[in-house]
Amino acid sequence: APLSFHRPQTLSYRNGYALPRRPTVGIGNDPLLSEQLTQQEISELAFETPDLTYGPFGKRVHEDFLPAHVALDKKALRYYGYFMEAILYSPEEEYRVRPVVIYYYLEDDSICIIEPTVENSGIPQGKRIKRHQLPKNERGEHYHWKDLNLGMDLDVYGVKYRITQCDTFTKEFMESEGMIVNDPELMPADPYIMRRENPPPCHTTPSTFDNLHKFLKMDRKVLRFFALWDDADSLYGESRPVTIHYYLVDDTVEIAEVHQPNSGRDPFPILMRRQRLPKKIKSENFPSAVMEVSKEEVDEYYSPKDFQVGQRMKLLGRNFLLYDCDGFTKEYYQKNHPEMEMKSIEIPKKADIPQDRKKTIPPYNGFGSLEDSLQNCLRLIPEPPKVNVVKMLENNHKVLRYSARLDSQNPEDEDRRFILSYFLSNDMISIFEKTTRNSGIIGGKFLEKSRVPKPDSTVDKPAYYSPADFAIGATVEVFGHRFVLTDADHYVLRYLESNWSDIPSKMLDSLRQKLGVEIETTQPPDQDGKDYASHLN
């Protein structure tokens, strides 16, 4: 019969409950079910205490289980070290010391090696070995944190890394695990870096024809002179300020004009482009206006010795007066040409136009309002005059209306009646003439909205009509026409009483008498608590 090594079942389900399976008579295949318990064993099981099976009755404290990838997450050991790179075919150095930082991640026992980058080193630096488990030997083993310590060599892919130091966390972790941390070591000095910091003494004879040496020594070194271009011989000539730049790297000269505001000239950046200026030409009859000067025709070019502050010089047929230079130019001449004294001189200044000169405004021509005409004198492109926005919003749609008649010597104007409207938002006045039947005069708009100046006002200080000037019986002169106010509406009285501090008392009395309002009932209280009548007294 075939052998059976399966694990037999000892439980069976009956009516949903797990019950021990009873052994079958005559079958002894299962030793757990076939053996019969003796009476002594049954009594021992009956009187056995639960402590032996379930332990003490006290509550046990179960510690939470944390897997390694959670407990050791973001925890890494950091070691500092170096490796020596052999330099072949170089007579100045044999090796070079390159520092590295070794990171050991406790989560998955992976290692990453990074070399700190050095600016302008010319060597590819950064991450040397990406993060993974480094092989330890040929048997497939990998490096563990127990294999790392200070003062040891770490052989990785044929390169030996010497571990010299570690950080505080790494040292505390290794000591907590029972390891003995070795003493830290000093990183050896790199002979190439030491040679660059302390170069050996040497002397190189300066070359008079080496342009590269001149470029390295004189690049971006410019002599700057401040001069005046004397252009008095030309039509409408004058003296213009210019700046002369002398480039020491190639002995070229550049002249730039100094632009002044409101000079009326086009802002050209350069008066003369950068070029070498010939000082002496071999042939005197050389047609310089037709042909360009080459090096063969020039005996001598301008040099720094030819630029002397306080003297006049002629460059390409133009006269220049050097009156000052900058600080670098003075230091250059003191070091290289001490016999030349670069002392600035004073130049005659033009008569300055007084800035506080009063602008004369031409007389008013009668077209438009005074404010609009004034904008033509202040700006080339006139802008609309500014308005009081707060006053316009507060007094919007507020109009004071008065009845008026025309004060004229013509008898035909006696029966003409007008409505004068004063707009509080912009202090403008409009006049409307009532239509009278069989008068022969067409009614309608007599004056559109406009600000009306008083007869005694001037163009410099204009004075306009205000609500305080409109009393019953007062005469208002509007552009040569005289109007006499005869009546007003009730809103005028309410508005003037609300602003009684700026209104004369006689004007309020005339309005009350005309409108038939009692003075005692409409007097506003004073700020001090007294009535309006006592304020007038």
Salt bridges, closest charged atoms under 4 A:
GLU85 OE1 - ARG98 NH1 2.76
GLU93 OE2 - ARG96 NH2 2.50
GLU107 OE1 - ARG131 NH2 3.94
ASP108 OD1 - ARG131 NH2 3.27
GLU115 OE1 - ARG98 NH2 2.86
GLU141 OE2 - ARG139 NE 3.91
ASP147 OD2 - LYS136 NZ 3.26
ASP153 OD1 - ARG162 NH1 3.04
ASP167 OD2 - ARG78 NE 3.50
GLU185 OE2 - ARG162 NH2 2.86
ASP230 OD2 - ARG312 NH1 3.81
ASP231 OD2 - ARG240 NH2 3.84
GLU238 OE2 - ARG265 NH2 2.23
GLU238 OE1 - LYS350 NZ 3.30
ASP250 OD1 - ARG274 NH2 3.16
ASP251 OD2 - LYS214 NZ 3.00
GLU254 OE1 - HIS245 ND1 3.28
GLU257 OE2 - ARG240 NH1 3.85
GLU300 OE2 - LYS279 NZ 3.98
ASP306 OD1 - LYS279 NZ 2.67
ASP326 OD2 - ARG224 NE 3.65
GLU339 OE2 - HIS337 ND1 3.89
GLU371 OE2 - ARG451 NH1 3.26
GLU383 OE1 - ARG379 NE 3.85
ASP407 OD2 - ARG482 NE 3.64
ASP413 OD1 - ARG416 NH1 3.25
ASP427 OD2 - LYS391 NZ 2.62
GLU433 OE2 - ARG416 NE 2.73
ASP469 OD2 - LYS454 NZ 3.10
GLU497 OE2 - ARG512 NE 3.18
ASP509 OD1 - ARG512 NH1 3.37
ASP526 OD2 - HIS535 ND1 3.25
